[in-house]
Amino acid sequence: MVTIDDVRKAVISALDKHFPDIDIYGEEILQGLEEPCFFVKMFPTASDREFNRRYKRSHSFDIHFFAKTNADRHEMNEQLYEHMEYIAMNGDLLRGKKMSGEIIDGVLHFYVDYEFHVMREKEKGIKMQTLEQEEYLKNG
């Protein structure tokens, strides 16, 4: 089963793969961070039951990019559209949807959603509690 942390790690791993020289923060923004750097913020997740044990999961992210100039922020926005469209997770590719970017107070906010299906495990246990059977022989 895929966990929320698996998706978060996949996003961080994709950033690290494409931008190995840029620091990535995944938990909290520390004071004194050095630009350029990323901060990966996860928005609320959602899980909707589709059929039986099949669920559709949605994970939304706001990838902050801290840089010294707007030119650097705009360039990174372009690169994130390319590099975050497909990310690897547990041997599969997840496709980014609803990608958008904006600069707020000197920080690039790049938004992306990842949706995928998961199957819950079958419940283990006894399928039938008891069975009573009666037999009769016919004399004939």
C-alpha positions as CSV (number, residue, x, y, z in Angstrom):
1,M,0.0,0.0,0.0
2,V,1.3,3.5,-0.9
3,T,1.6,5.9,2.0
4,I,1.4,9.6,2.1
5,D,5.0,9.7,3.0
6,D,5.9,7.7,-0.1
7,V,4.5,10.4,-2.3
8,R,6.2,13.2,-0.4
9,K,9.5,11.3,-0.7
10,A,9.0,10.8,-4.4
11,V,8.5,14.6,-4.9
12,I,11.6,15.4,-2.9
13,S,13.5,12.7,-4.8
14,A,12.5,14.1,-8.2
15,L,13.6,17.6,-7.1
16,D,16.9,16.2,-5.8
17,K,17.5,14.3,-9.1
18,H,17.0,17.3,-11.3
19,F,18.5,19.9,-9.0
20,P,21.2,18.2,-7.0
21,D,23.0,21.4,-6.0
22,I,19.9,23.0,-4.4
23,D,19.0,22.3,-0.8
24,I,15.5,20.8,-0.2
25,Y,13.6,21.2,3.0
26,G,10.7,18.8,3.6
27,E,9.6,19.4,7.1
28,E,10.0,23.0,8.1
29,I,11.6,26.2,6.9
30,L,14.7,26.9,9.0
31,Q,15.9,30.4,9.7
32,G,19.1,31.2,8.0
33,L,18.4,29.1,4.9
34,E,20.6,29.9,1.9
35,E,19.1,30.7,-1.4
36,P,18.5,29.0,-3.8
37,C,16.5,26.3,-2.0
38,F,13.2,24.4,-2.1
39,F,10.7,23.8,0.6
40,V,8.1,21.1,-0.1
41,K,4.8,21.7,1.6
42,M,2.0,19.1,1.4
43,F,-1.6,20.2,1.2
44,P,-4.5,18.1,2.5
45,T,-4.8,14.7,0.9
46,A,-7.9,13.0,-0.2
47,S,-9.1,9.4,-0.7
48,D,-12.3,8.5,-2.5
49,R,-13.7,5.0,-2.8
50,E,-14.4,4.0,-6.3
51,F,-15.3,0.3,-6.3
52,N,-15.0,-2.4,-3.7
53,R,-11.4,-2.2,-2.5
54,R,-10.2,0.4,-5.2
55,Y,-9.6,4.0,-4.0
56,K,-8.5,7.1,-5.8
57,R,-5.9,9.1,-3.9
58,S,-5.1,12.8,-4.5
59,H,-2.0,14.5,-3.0
60,S,-1.4,18.2,-3.5
61,F,1.9,20.0,-3.1
62,D,3.1,23.6,-2.9
63,I,6.8,23.6,-3.8
64,H,8.3,26.8,-2.6
65,F,11.5,28.1,-4.4
66,F,13.5,30.7,-2.7
67,A,15.9,32.7,-5.0
68,K,17.5,36.1,-5.1
69,T,15.9,37.3,-8.3
70,N,12.6,37.1,-10.2
71,A,14.5,35.9,-13.3
72,D,15.7,32.9,-11.3
73,R,12.2,32.3,-10.0
74,H,10.7,32.4,-13.5
75,E,13.3,30.1,-14.9
76,M,12.7,27.6,-12.1
77,N,9.0,27.8,-12.8
78,E,9.6,26.7,-16.4
79,Q,11.9,23.9,-15.3
80,L,9.4,22.6,-12.7
81,Y,6.7,22.2,-15.3
82,E,9.0,19.9,-17.2
83,H,10.6,18.0,-14.3
84,M,7.5,17.5,-12.1
85,E,5.1,16.3,-14.7
86,Y,6.2,12.7,-14.1
87,I,7.9,11.5,-10.9
88,A,9.0,8.0,-10.0
89,M,7.4,6.3,-6.9
90,N,7.9,2.6,-6.0
91,G,8.8,1.7,-9.6
92,D,5.8,3.5,-11.1
93,L,5.4,6.9,-12.6
94,L,3.0,9.4,-11.2
95,R,1.7,12.2,-13.5
96,G,1.4,15.7,-12.1
97,K,-1.8,17.5,-12.8
98,K,-3.2,21.0,-12.2
99,M,0.4,22.4,-12.3
100,S,0.6,26.2,-11.8
101,G,3.1,28.7,-10.5
102,E,3.0,32.1,-9.0
103,I,5.4,34.4,-7.1
104,I,4.1,35.6,-3.7
105,D,6.3,37.9,-1.6
106,G,9.4,37.0,-3.5
107,V,8.9,33.2,-3.3
108,L,7.9,31.0,-6.2
109,H,5.0,28.7,-5.3
110,F,4.7,25.8,-7.7
111,Y,1.5,23.8,-7.2
112,V,1.1,20.2,-8.4
113,D,-1.4,17.4,-7.7
114,Y,-0.6,13.7,-8.0
115,E,-3.6,11.3,-8.4
116,F,-3.4,7.5,-8.4
117,H,-5.3,4.4,-7.5
118,V,-4.7,2.1,-4.6
119,M,-6.2,-1.3,-3.7
120,R,-6.9,-2.1,0.0
121,E,-5.9,-5.5,1.2
122,K,-8.5,-8.1,1.4
123,E,-9.9,-8.6,4.8
124,K,-8.5,-11.8,6.4
125,G,-10.7,-14.0,8.5
126,I,-13.2,-16.7,8.4
127,K,-15.7,-16.2,5.6
128,M,-18.3,-18.5,7.1
129,Q,-18.9,-19.0,10.8
130,T,-20.7,-22.3,10.9
131,L,-22.4,-24.7,8.6
132,E,-25.0,-27.2,9.5
133,Q,-25.7,-30.0,7.1
134,E,-28.3,-32.8,7.5
135,E,-28.4,-35.9,5.5
136,Y,-31.2,-38.4,4.9
137,L,-31.2,-41.7,3.1
138,K,-34.3,-42.6,1.2
139,N,-35.4,-46.2,1.5
140,G,-36.8,-47.3,-1.7
